[in-house]
Amino acid sequence: MKTLCVPLIAPLFTMLAFAAATEPVRAQQKEPPTGATKYTLEPTPKTIEWGYYDATVPPVLRIRSGDTVEIHTLITSSPQRLEDAGIPPNQVEQALREIFQQVTVKGPGPHILTGPIYIEDAQPGDVLEVRMPSIRLAIPYAYNSSNPATGFLAEDYPSAKMKIIPLDEKGGVARFADGIDLPLRPFFGSMGVAPPELSGRISSRPPWIHGGNIDDKELVAGTILYLPVHVRGALFEVGDGHAGQGHGEVDGTAMETSLIGTFQFIVRKDMRIRWPRAETPTSFIAMGLHEDLNEATKIALRELIDFLINEKHLSHDDAYMLASVAADLSITELVDANKGVQASIPKAIFVKALPSK
């Protein structure tokens, strides 16, 4: 194993995203190449980007399609704020202290993102298949905070509050309060590639065609994320670890924590997608991201219909009808400028292979 310690832009989308969508989506999962290499990537002042995705940032690690990287990500909070909330100083990660002390290029978003990672042979128009075989806690606590600047009910909660939530990894629960235990379902809130170079440096807060701050609680260990590639090498970044979250993330945060995840990256030359998609052991998921919730819903639904037509070979009308009787639409997040909607359809309904057109 190799170790290395290493504003809303929807108008631009109309120029960039649709042009790459002329070919149909093919088979979802693909067998990775043999002879893959394993790496470890730790967060340091030189191996993170703070608050942005940017196509011009040099990578901190170069890998090949099929390689696996164990990535450590950091909690989205300052050491001082954690200590003020009651975390003992010896439980604040040293890497977090060093990053707050040494990194001066930051923002406009709040997330500390490990990366970027350059995947050889990834080209604009390709798809990056991101497999997540394992995700585990890096620290025994999380926090949730309500913030009037980001919460959905800001008018009802004008004061910022922060709550430390102990995490019992062995027991598989988060101790929210006396008599309230929440199941641990760790996932990374932000996983993305560089946006199109023409868009410049964009905030890590709103999710978009590059993925980023998707905050989809279904993307736990054992799932797959598909991201459209916009620049050479893809330039993957990850952060915003969550021990769990409700759909919507209504007060602006989840159970925010540090995580360690194992990722396998596969370059897909046989896929063309406009927006991020995902796959769980039981479902196919299409995503829509837009500042208007209705438009986000339409994007997710059209992406699902596109999948059913091109992957499952349904007619245009049958795909729409099947979505109506079998798909579930959920709000994934409401608080990051661009709102998120997912359309999921169960794999179990496809009882036999459908003939190609």
Secondary structure, 3 states (H helix, E strand, C coil): CEEECCCCCHHHHHHHCHHHCCCCCCCCCCCCCCCCCEEEECCCCCCEEECEECCCCCCCEEECCCCEEEEEECCCCCHHHHHHCCCCHHHCCHHHHHHHHHCCCECCCCCEEEEEEEECCCCCCCEEEEEEEEEEECCCEEEEEECCCCCCCCCCCCCCEEEEEEEECCCCEEEEECCEEEECCCEEEEEECCCCHHHCCEECCCCECCEECCCCCCCCCCEEEEEECCCCCCCEEEEEEECCCCCECCCCCCCECCEEEEEEEEEECCCCCCCCEEECCCEEEEEEEECCHHHHHHHHHHHHHHHHHHCCCCCHHHHHHHHHHHCEEEEEECCCCCEEEEEEEEHHHCCCCCCCC
